[in-house]
Amino acid sequence: MSYINYAKQNLTRIPYSLGKYIALLPYGIRPGMSTIYSLRKNEISNFNEFNSEKYKKLIFDKVKHISVYAYSNIEFYRKLYKASGVNPEKFSDFNDLFELPIISKAELQAVSIEERSNIKLKKSIANTGGSSGQPLSFYIEPSSIPHEWAHMHTIWAKLGYKQSDLKIVFGGRADVKNIMEYDAVRHQLTIDIYKSPQQIADTLLVNFKKYKPKYLHGYPSAIFDFVIWLDLNKHPLLPVFKQYIQGMFLGSEFPSPVLRKKVEELLSCSSVSWYGHTERAVLAYEKNEQYTYSPFISYGFAEAIQNEQDDFSLVSTSYYNYASPLIRYDTSDLIEPNIQDGLLVDFKISSGRNGEYVLDRHLNKIYLTALIFGRHHSIFDYVQHVQVKQIEAGKVTFYITSNHNYSYEFLIDKMDLSNVDLDFSFEVIQSPIKTAAAKVPLLIKN
């Protein structure tokens, strides 16, 4: 077992009295993480000094390397490249990379995970629902964790974050005990966002002086609604937040500009948002201004590809996932790109995730990003789409797109629906429900 897996399974329950000292241990010397973490941090720093030609040379080397590896070791890519008449081993120039075919999520779904992976490597399975609920399973390697944290720490440092700073996290976990739980591995207070705002606020207020957290982190919709609830209900936690919270880290959703501005004013703090995927093929953040996302060249190769409708789709390549490589992977998210000297410098999001929710029996909001994407249900291994419809407060129907007529018992067993005050029903359909604009919504509103 790797150190990282051991830490996740055994160290998350360490008490804060000890965890606050573990948090002082630099990632650059932590067992199982130090080499990759230090290497990525150095790359991030060095890339700020490169010019476009050096960028292109670095991108070429990394994309050629992973594509040659995939061609030699992954059946999916070997078949794809031969059918396209492409041999990445013969590439000699940056522009050769664009001979590699772009792949879609649907193409990956059409083959088994074994066919598009190297199953001989040490790995763990992950899955994503994407912004439309279209699932995809894949493998990741243990090295993805320090690689990820090196980049995330760089983003959070924009607001003065240090690794010893404690965060309050509004995420999708369903197994949080007693409303709030300290996680020593990630050095954070994890909140059970399925509880009422009153319960969460009262718990945080009672415990605030003990922990003295400095940042809020999580789904923007959950954070914004909670802070606005504090304001509307004149809860005494709000002035405490305003005094001590130094910033907000907004991930997994596109933050509402109106609510973001209001909450920043209520807390007298700044926020930073980023764009990324569970697939770990692209990571971009608000480097210079809000809602303009700059991709990390040290993380992966991000491109803007114009489609037949003259829209630009974000396409990305992961440099370091040898277990399930993603090479020129179409994210299906539409962007407004800023391209300079043939490179995607930054972009604005035209179409992506938002803060959709359903209501439980007590009219508490249950955010679909948390309920559907935050729990990484195993049902994603068996179906093509998952969509949700609110019947009435406390009742929802899942529309499952599949060619198989799965039983209710099978579906309920493959979804983690614990710790939410909702009644569920399932309906298996052969094709997803679409809007008038032919989009596949996660939340079916009509």
MIGU-941976 format. One record per residue (C-alpha): x, y, z; residue number from 1. Coordinates in nm, 4 decimals. Last residue first. Layout:
<atoms>
<<X Y Z> NUM>
...
</atoms>
This chain:
<atoms>
<<-3.9940 2.0406 -1.7315> 446>
<<-3.6900 2.1186 -1.5155> 445>
<<-3.4703 1.8170 -1.5817> 444>
<<-3.1525 1.8723 -1.3796> 443>
<<-2.8408 1.7274 -1.5415> 442>
<<-2.9287 1.8757 -1.8764> 441>
<<-2.8486 1.7071 -2.2106> 440>
<<-2.8414 1.9822 -2.4733> 439>
<<-3.0418 1.9550 -2.7945> 438>
<<-3.1351 2.3271 -2.7923> 437>
<<-3.4954 2.2334 -2.7130> 436>
<<-3.3576 2.0491 -2.4105> 435>
<<-3.2700 1.6809 -2.4093> 434>
<<-3.3827 1.3721 -2.2186> 433>
<<-3.1224 1.0995 -2.2527> 432>
<<-3.1707 0.7898 -2.4701> 431>
<<-3.2783 0.4344 -2.3812> 430>
<<-3.4575 0.5185 -2.0571> 429>
<<-3.4420 0.3558 -1.7119> 428>
<<-3.6597 0.5280 -1.4519> 427>
<<-3.5622 0.5378 -1.0894> 426>
<<-3.7344 0.6615 -0.7741> 425>
<<-3.5861 0.8311 -0.4716> 424>
<<-3.7295 0.9721 -0.1482> 423>
<<-3.5146 1.2431 0.0051> 422>
<<-3.3730 1.3382 0.3455> 421>
<<-3.0072 1.2916 0.2509> 420>
<<-2.7561 1.0945 0.4604> 419>
<<-2.7186 0.7971 0.2278> 418>
<<-2.7879 0.7950 -0.1447> 417>
<<-2.4655 0.6233 -0.2515> 416>
<<-2.5642 0.4705 -0.5844> 415>
<<-2.4865 0.1242 -0.7228> 414>
<<-2.7109 -0.0639 -0.4779> 413>
<<-3.0060 0.1615 -0.5634> 412>
<<-2.9608 0.0776 -0.9305> 411>
<<-2.9409 -0.3004 -0.8830> 410>
<<-3.2401 -0.3119 -0.6473> 409>
<<-3.4492 -0.1006 -0.8876> 408>
<<-3.3756 -0.3484 -1.1639> 407>
<<-3.1601 -0.2706 -1.4661> 406>
<<-3.3219 -0.2760 -1.8095> 405>
<<-3.0010 -0.2629 -2.0098> 404>
<<-2.9476 -0.0238 -2.3021> 403>
<<-2.8911 0.2527 -2.0508> 402>
<<-2.9874 0.6123 -1.9772> 401>
<<-3.0879 0.6455 -1.6120> 400>
<<-3.3488 0.9067 -1.5229> 399>
<<-3.3310 0.9582 -1.1471> 398>
<<-3.6560 1.0728 -0.9904> 397>
<<-3.6704 1.3051 -0.6917> 396>
<<-3.8899 1.3493 -0.3851> 395>
<<-3.8373 1.5627 -0.0731> 394>
<<-3.9917 1.8762 -0.2168> 393>
<<-4.1886 1.7715 -0.5227> 392>
<<-4.1145 1.5702 -0.8360> 391>
<<-3.7599 1.7051 -0.8730> 390>
<<-3.6001 1.5545 -1.1826> 389>
<<-3.2459 1.4195 -1.2058> 388>
<<-3.0318 1.2928 -1.4922> 387>
<<-2.7693 1.0168 -1.5069> 386>
<<-2.6275 0.9270 -1.8469> 385>
<<-2.4465 0.6369 -2.0173> 384>
<<-2.4858 0.3586 -1.7619> 383>
<<-2.2878 0.0735 -1.6067> 382>
<<-1.9606 0.2082 -1.4647> 381>
<<-2.1267 0.5350 -1.3605> 380>
<<-2.3427 0.3291 -1.1243> 379>
<<-2.0327 0.3069 -0.9006> 378>
<<-2.1236 0.6475 -0.7594> 377>
<<-1.8511 0.9120 -0.7433> 376>
<<-1.9910 1.0843 -0.4314> 375>
<<-1.9130 1.4446 -0.5223> 374>
<<-2.0502 1.4155 -0.8757> 373>
<<-2.4166 1.3263 -0.8238> 372>
<<-2.5078 1.4446 -0.4725> 371>
<<-2.2373 1.7103 -0.4387> 370>
<<-2.2674 1.8670 -0.7826> 369>
<<-2.6412 1.8090 -0.7498> 368>
<<-2.6659 2.0402 -0.4522> 367>
<<-2.9210 1.9374 -0.1918> 366>
<<-3.1003 2.2563 -0.0831> 365>
<<-3.2928 2.2373 0.2437> 364>
<<-3.6703 2.2548 0.1969> 363>
<<-3.7356 2.0326 0.5020> 362>
<<-3.8347 1.7363 0.2870> 361>
<<-3.5275 1.7804 0.0663> 360>
<<-3.4988 2.0348 -0.2134> 359>
<<-3.3105 1.9819 -0.5412> 358>
<<-3.0023 2.1673 -0.6622> 357>
<<-2.8274 2.3273 -0.9583> 356>
<<-2.5118 2.5290 -0.8899> 355>
<<-2.3572 2.5500 -1.2355> 354>
<<-2.1217 2.3491 -1.4538> 353>
<<-2.0052 2.4566 -1.7972> 352>
<<-2.0829 2.6573 -2.1102> 351>
<<-1.9138 2.9723 -2.2370> 350>
<<-1.6155 2.9581 -2.0017> 349>
<<-1.3569 3.2320 -2.0464> 348>
<<-1.0108 3.1462 -2.1713> 347>
<<-0.6378 3.1864 -2.1166> 346>
<<-0.3068 3.1645 -2.3030> 345>
<<-0.4074 2.8955 -2.5515> 344>
<<-0.0971 2.8684 -2.7701> 343>
<<-0.0539 2.9304 -3.1430> 342>
<<0.1378 3.2562 -3.1024> 341>
<<-0.1365 3.3934 -2.8789> 340>
<<-0.4802 3.2397 -2.8376> 339>
<<-0.7340 3.3933 -2.6007> 338>
<<-1.0226 3.1477 -2.6046> 337>
<<-1.3965 3.1879 -2.5443> 336>
<<-1.4875 2.8433 -2.4182> 335>
<<-1.7302 2.5569 -2.4724> 334>
<<-1.7061 2.2490 -2.2513> 333>
<<-1.7231 1.9169 -2.4362> 332>
<<-1.4003 1.8067 -2.2564> 331>
<<-1.2580 1.6860 -2.5883> 330>
<<-0.9550 1.4709 -2.5047> 329>
<<-0.6425 1.5388 -2.7094> 328>
<<-0.4670 1.2540 -2.5265> 327>
<<-0.6211 1.1098 -2.2108> 326>
<<-0.4038 0.8290 -2.0790> 325>
<<-0.5553 0.5663 -1.8488> 324>
<<-0.2718 0.4142 -1.6399> 323>
<<0.0036 0.6348 -1.7828> 322>
<<-0.1478 0.9513 -1.6380> 321>
<<0.1369 1.2027 -1.6523> 320>
<<0.1035 1.4420 -1.9425> 319>
<<-0.2752 1.4769 -1.9558> 318>
<<-0.3953 1.6200 -2.2853> 317>
<<-0.6789 1.8690 -2.3250> 316>
<<-0.9461 1.9931 -2.5644> 315>
<<-1.1700 2.2889 -2.4790> 314>
<<-1.4343 2.3426 -2.7453> 313>
<<-1.4553 2.6638 -2.9455> 312>
<<-1.7815 2.7465 -3.1192> 311>
<<-1.7920 2.8006 -3.4961> 310>
<<-2.0927 2.5649 -3.5245> 309>
<<-1.8747 2.3111 -3.7071> 308>
<<-1.6268 2.3066 -3.4202> 307>
<<-1.3287 2.5272 -3.3349> 306>
<<-1.0649 2.3631 -3.1162> 305>
<<-0.9187 2.5497 -2.8187> 304>
<<-0.6217 2.3632 -2.6730> 303>
<<-0.4911 2.2712 -2.3260> 302>
<<-0.1722 2.0708 -2.2791> 301>
<<-0.1332 1.9395 -1.9259> 300>
<<-0.0245 2.0266 -1.5721> 299>
<<0.3019 2.2193 -1.6237> 298>
<<0.1294 2.4284 -1.8910> 297>
<<-0.1103 2.5390 -1.6171> 296>
<<-0.4187 2.6789 -1.7894> 295>
<<-0.5124 3.0462 -1.7355> 294>
<<-0.8817 3.1028 -1.6603> 293>
<<-1.0566 3.4364 -1.7052> 292>
<<-1.3627 3.4390 -1.4793> 291>
<<-1.1977 3.6734 -1.2275> 290>
<<-0.8742 3.8388 -1.3285> 289>
<<-0.4997 3.7700 -1.3411> 288>
<<-0.4392 3.4055 -1.2576> 287>
<<-0.7976 3.2915 -1.2316> 286>
<<-0.7240 2.9234 -1.2660> 285>
<<-0.6747 2.6464 -1.5183> 284>
<<-0.6296 2.2712 -1.4763> 283>
<<-0.6509 2.0252 -1.7634> 282>
<<-0.6218 1.6477 -1.8048> 281>
<<-0.6985 1.5472 -1.4472> 280>
<<-1.0027 1.3330 -1.5434> 279>
<<-1.1754 1.4579 -1.2270> 278>
<<-1.1923 1.7861 -1.4116> 277>
<<-1.0592 2.1387 -1.3704> 276>
<<-1.1450 2.5063 -1.3831> 275>
<<-1.0392 2.7358 -1.1013> 274>
<<-1.1892 3.0039 -0.8801> 273>
<<-1.0241 3.2484 -0.6427> 272>
<<-1.1920 3.4526 -0.3729> 271>
<<-1.1373 3.7819 -0.1919> 270>
<<-1.2470 3.8873 0.1549> 269>
<<-1.4719 4.1384 0.3289> 268>
<<-1.7056 3.8560 0.4366> 267>
<<-2.0339 4.0199 0.3322> 266>
<<-1.8632 4.1943 0.0405> 265>
<<-1.7137 3.8720 -0.0917> 264>
<<-2.0569 3.7129 -0.0454> 263>
<<-2.2307 3.9775 -0.2567> 262>
<<-1.9696 3.9689 -0.5321> 261>
<<-1.9863 3.5890 -0.5546> 260>
<<-2.3657 3.5915 -0.5531> 259>
<<-2.3813 3.8202 -0.8566> 258>
<<-2.0955 3.6494 -1.0435> 257>
<<-2.2422 3.2982 -0.9896> 256>
<<-1.9406 3.0720 -0.9486> 255>
<<-1.8934 2.8079 -1.2240> 254>
<<-1.8773 2.4822 -1.0347> 253>
<<-1.6184 2.2260 -0.9231> 252>
<<-1.4068 2.4712 -0.7202> 251>
<<-1.4221 2.8031 -0.5318> 250>
<<-1.1468 2.8746 -0.2786> 249>
<<-1.2654 3.1578 -0.0516> 248>
<<-1.0478 3.4052 0.1358> 247>
<<-0.9190 3.5477 0.4638> 246>
<<-1.1903 3.4276 0.7045> 245>
<<-1.1193 3.5677 1.0536> 244>
<<-1.3147 3.8880 1.1146> 243>
<<-1.5887 3.8434 0.8549> 242>
<<-1.6361 3.4815 0.9546> 241>
<<-1.6844 3.5831 1.3176> 240>
<<-1.9242 3.8584 1.2064> 239>
<<-2.1251 3.5928 1.0174> 238>
<<-2.1249 3.3300 1.2949> 237>
<<-2.3586 3.5443 1.5042> 236>
<<-2.6540 3.4527 1.2773> 235>
<<-2.8439 3.7525 1.1516> 234>
<<-3.0863 3.5221 0.9677> 233>
<<-3.0524 3.6925 0.6313> 232>
<<-2.6765 3.7306 0.6733> 231>
<<-2.6104 3.3735 0.7823> 230>
<<-2.8326 3.2495 0.4985> 229>
<<-2.6241 3.4568 0.2564> 228>
<<-2.3122 3.2851 0.3915> 227>
<<-2.4673 2.9403 0.3484> 226>
<<-2.6046 3.0084 0.0015> 225>
<<-2.2668 3.1352 -0.1165> 224>
<<-2.0707 2.8411 0.0236> 223>
<<-2.3049 2.5772 -0.1197> 222>
<<-2.3250 2.7436 -0.4616> 221>
<<-1.9492 2.7947 -0.4748> 220>
<<-1.8776 2.4240 -0.4132> 219>
<<-1.5792 2.3961 -0.1833> 218>
<<-1.3304 2.5929 0.0249> 217>
<<-1.3673 2.8560 0.2968> 216>
<<-1.0415 2.9880 0.4412> 215>
<<-0.8814 3.0928 0.7700> 214>
<<-0.9888 2.8312 1.0253> 213>
<<-0.9453 2.9179 1.3966> 212>
<<-0.9788 2.5580 1.5248> 211>
<<-1.0693 2.5939 1.8918> 210>
<<-1.2170 2.9430 1.8574> 209>
<<-1.4501 2.8260 1.5801> 208>
<<-1.5986 2.5236 1.7554> 207>
<<-1.9234 2.6654 1.8969> 206>
<<-1.9743 2.8897 1.5941> 205>
<<-1.9089 2.6095 1.3470> 204>
<<-2.1652 2.3817 1.5108> 203>
<<-2.4309 2.6549 1.5269> 202>
<<-2.3772 2.7482 1.1626> 201>
<<-2.3961 2.3873 1.0400> 200>
<<-2.7116 2.3103 1.2367> 199>
<<-2.8820 2.6321 1.1240> 198>
<<-2.7762 2.5810 0.7613> 197>
<<-2.9541 2.2425 0.7656> 196>
<<-2.7578 1.9194 0.7166> 195>
<<-2.6699 1.7804 0.3740> 194>
<<-2.3646 2.0062 0.3677> 193>
<<-2.1868 1.7799 0.6171> 192>
<<-1.8811 2.0014 0.6616> 191>
<<-1.5180 1.8912 0.6397> 190>
<<-1.2783 2.0867 0.8600> 189>
<<-0.9433 2.0753 0.6854> 188>
<<-0.5861 1.9581 0.7182> 187>
<<-0.5969 1.7366 0.4067> 186>
<<-0.4550 1.4314 0.5828> 185>
<<-0.5750 1.5491 0.9253> 184>
<<-0.9446 1.5628 0.8335> 183>
<<-1.1485 1.7282 1.1112> 182>
<<-1.5207 1.6529 1.1025> 181>
<<-1.8251 1.8788 1.1096> 180>
<<-2.1946 1.7806 1.1077> 179>
<<-2.1468 1.5110 1.3757> 178>
<<-1.9866 1.2561 1.1428> 177>
<<-1.9199 1.3215 0.7768> 176>
<<-2.0014 1.0129 0.5686> 175>
<<-2.1845 1.1708 0.2726> 174>
<<-1.8950 1.3695 0.1314> 173>
<<-1.9980 1.6301 -0.1283> 172>
<<-1.7950 1.9354 -0.0357> 171>
<<-1.8209 2.2492 0.1793> 170>
<<-1.4689 2.2583 0.3233> 169>
<<-1.3607 2.4813 0.6121> 168>
<<-0.9890 2.5389 0.5682> 167>
<<-0.6948 2.5377 0.8125> 166>
<<-0.3678 2.7106 0.7267> 165>
<<-0.0555 2.4947 0.7724> 164>
<<-0.0128 2.4541 0.3960> 163>
<<0.0030 2.8321 0.3517> 162>
<<-0.2652 3.0375 0.1769> 161>
<<-0.2002 3.4043 0.0983> 160>
<<-0.4910 3.4501 -0.1416> 159>
<<-0.2870 3.3742 -0.4541> 158>
<<-0.1350 3.0880 -0.2519> 157>
<<-0.4596 2.8989 -0.3196> 156>
<<-0.3688 2.8545 -0.6857> 155>
<<-0.0117 2.7407 -0.6147> 154>
<<-0.1381 2.5012 -0.3475> 153>
<<-0.3697 2.3525 -0.6086> 152>
<<-0.0815 2.2976 -0.8511> 151>
<<0.1453 2.1152 -0.6078> 150>
<<-0.1580 1.9315 -0.4701> 149>
<<-0.2443 1.7759 -0.8039> 148>
<<0.1039 1.6410 -0.8796> 147>
<<0.1304 1.5197 -0.5191> 146>
<<-0.1950 1.3214 -0.5732> 145>
<<-0.1445 1.2064 -0.9339> 144>
<<0.1618 1.0043 -0.8306> 143>
<<-0.0715 0.7361 -0.6876> 142>
<<-0.1854 0.6495 -1.0429> 141>
<<-0.5284 0.7131 -1.1896> 140>
<<-0.7637 0.4714 -1.3648> 139>
<<-1.0730 0.5534 -1.5696> 138>
<<-1.4519 0.5545 -1.5495> 137>
<<-1.6734 0.7849 -1.7554> 136>
<<-2.0234 0.9134 -1.6825> 135>
<<-2.2436 1.1578 -1.8765> 134>
<<-2.4105 1.3657 -1.6038> 133>
<<-2.4080 1.6869 -1.8089> 132>
<<-2.1227 1.8720 -1.6359> 131>
<<-1.9063 1.5601 -1.6191> 130>
<<-2.0162 1.2456 -1.4351> 129>
<<-1.6655 1.1423 -1.3443> 128>
<<-1.5045 0.8208 -1.2398> 127>
<<-1.2000 0.6985 -1.0543> 126>
<<-1.0278 0.3617 -1.0249> 125>
<<-0.6988 0.3130 -0.8451> 124>
<<-0.3545 0.2396 -0.9872> 123>
<<-0.0308 0.0448 -0.9735> 122>
<<0.0436 -0.0320 -1.3364> 121>
<<-0.0268 -0.3587 -1.5207> 120>
<<-0.3805 -0.2495 -1.6174> 119>
<<-0.2518 -0.0143 -1.8846> 118>
<<-0.5765 0.1495 -1.9885> 117>
<<-0.8006 0.2076 -2.2912> 116>
<<-0.8851 -0.1576 -2.3586> 115>
<<-0.9162 -0.2362 -1.9871> 114>
<<-1.1722 0.0435 -1.9403> 113>
<<-1.3899 -0.1294 -2.1966> 112>
<<-1.4728 0.0453 -2.5227> 111>
<<-1.7661 0.2655 -2.6291> 110>
<<-1.7290 0.4924 -2.3278> 109>
<<-1.3958 0.6173 -2.4613> 108>
<<-1.5510 0.7073 -2.7959> 107>
<<-1.8430 0.8793 -2.6176> 106>
<<-1.6023 1.0851 -2.4051> 105>
<<-1.4558 1.2220 -2.7245> 104>
<<-1.1128 1.1805 -2.8834> 103>
<<-0.9233 1.4287 -3.1001> 102>
<<-0.6973 1.2598 -3.3518> 101>
<<-0.3207 1.3177 -3.3295> 100>
<<-0.2086 1.5089 -3.6381> 99>
<<-0.2149 1.8240 -3.4255> 98>
<<0.0980 1.7061 -3.2460> 97>
<<0.3013 1.7404 -3.5666> 96>
<<0.2820 2.1194 -3.5205> 95>
<<0.5262 2.0988 -3.2289> 94>
<<0.7910 1.9327 -3.4468> 93>
<<0.9682 1.5973 -3.4832> 92>
<<0.6917 1.3371 -3.4703> 91>
<<0.7930 0.9950 -3.6032> 90>
<<0.7204 0.8055 -3.2803> 89>
<<0.3745 0.9609 -3.2886> 88>
<<0.2691 0.7264 -3.5717> 87>
<<-0.0535 0.8449 -3.7337> 86>
<<-0.2422 0.6830 -4.0213> 85>
<<-0.5778 0.7521 -3.8564> 84>
<<-0.6686 0.3809 -3.8326> 83>
<<-0.3211 0.3130 -3.6956> 82>
<<-0.3621 0.5911 -3.4399> 81>
<<-0.7004 0.4678 -3.3194> 80>
<<-0.6023 0.0998 -3.3007> 79>
<<-0.2875 0.1719 -3.0988> 78>
<<-0.4742 0.4274 -2.8904> 77>
<<-0.7419 0.1835 -2.7773> 76>
<<-0.4920 -0.1013 -2.7292> 75>
<<-0.2736 0.0943 -2.4862> 74>
<<0.0966 0.0082 -2.4506> 73>
<<0.2958 0.1141 -2.7570> 72>
<<0.0669 0.3856 -2.8964> 71>
<<-0.0067 0.5068 -2.5429> 70>
<<0.3655 0.5427 -2.4659> 69>
<<0.4260 0.7199 -2.7955> 68>
<<0.1356 0.9529 -2.7119> 67>
<<0.2682 1.0168 -2.3596> 66>
<<0.6177 1.1058 -2.4855> 65>
<<0.4976 1.3118 -2.7806> 64>
<<0.2745 1.5137 -2.5491> 63>
<<0.5598 1.5778 -2.3028> 62>
<<0.8277 1.6678 -2.5559> 61>
<<0.5955 1.8834 -2.7668> 60>
<<0.4645 2.0714 -2.4654> 59>
<<0.8191 2.1492 -2.3496> 58>
<<0.9284 2.2644 -2.6936> 57>
<<0.6125 2.4698 -2.7363> 56>
<<0.6631 2.6425 -2.4027> 55>
<<1.0260 2.7119 -2.4926> 54>
<<0.9093 2.8730 -2.8146> 53>
<<0.6412 3.0709 -2.6324> 52>
<<0.8820 3.2262 -2.3819> 51>
<<0.9655 3.0709 -2.0485> 50>
<<1.0014 3.2532 -1.7137> 49>
<<0.6645 3.1595 -1.5639> 48>
<<0.7373 2.8007 -1.6625> 47>
<<1.0194 2.7862 -1.4088> 46>
<<0.7947 2.8342 -1.1059> 45>
<<0.5394 2.5751 -1.2141> 44>
<<0.8194 2.3339 -1.3044> 43>
<<0.9828 2.3762 -0.9629> 42>
<<0.6520 2.3103 -0.7888> 41>
<<0.6014 2.0045 -1.0068> 40>
<<0.9417 1.8562 -0.9185> 39>
<<0.8964 1.9252 -0.5473> 38>
<<0.5569 1.7498 -0.5390> 37>
<<0.6783 1.4544 -0.7455> 36>
<<0.9815 1.3891 -0.5248> 35>
<<0.8231 1.4687 -0.1870> 34>
<<0.5023 1.2682 -0.2090> 33>
<<0.5600 0.9116 -0.0882> 32>
<<0.7061 1.0292 0.2404> 31>
<<0.6698 1.4048 0.3049> 30>
<<0.9821 1.6145 0.2395> 29>
<<0.8590 1.8604 -0.0247> 28>
<<0.5138 1.8524 0.1285> 27>
<<0.6529 2.0545 0.4169> 26>
<<0.5650 1.9262 0.7681> 25>
<<0.3676 2.2067 0.9382> 24>
<<0.0382 2.0243 0.8771> 23>
<<0.1626 1.7403 1.1000> 22>
<<0.1636 1.9929 1.3856> 21>
<<-0.2012 2.0927 1.3311> 20>
<<-0.2884 1.7240 1.3012> 19>
<<-0.1784 1.6449 1.6577> 18>
<<-0.4257 1.8643 1.8479> 17>
<<-0.6605 1.8328 1.5486> 16>
<<-0.7195 1.4676 1.6253> 15>
<<-0.6052 1.1974 1.3804> 14>
<<-0.9119 1.0486 1.2114> 13>
<<-0.7887 1.1070 0.8535> 12>
<<-0.4709 0.9129 0.9251> 11>
<<-0.5679 0.5534 0.8555> 10>
<<-0.7371 0.5105 0.5184> 9>
<<-0.6282 0.8311 0.3469> 8>
<<-0.2779 0.8124 0.4938> 7>
<<-0.2326 0.4503 0.3874> 6>
<<-0.3486 0.5371 0.0372> 5>
<<-0.0921 0.8192 0.0211> 4>
<<0.1867 0.6117 0.1738> 3>
<<0.1353 0.3451 -0.0911> 2>
<<0.0000 0.0000 0.0000> 1>
</atoms>
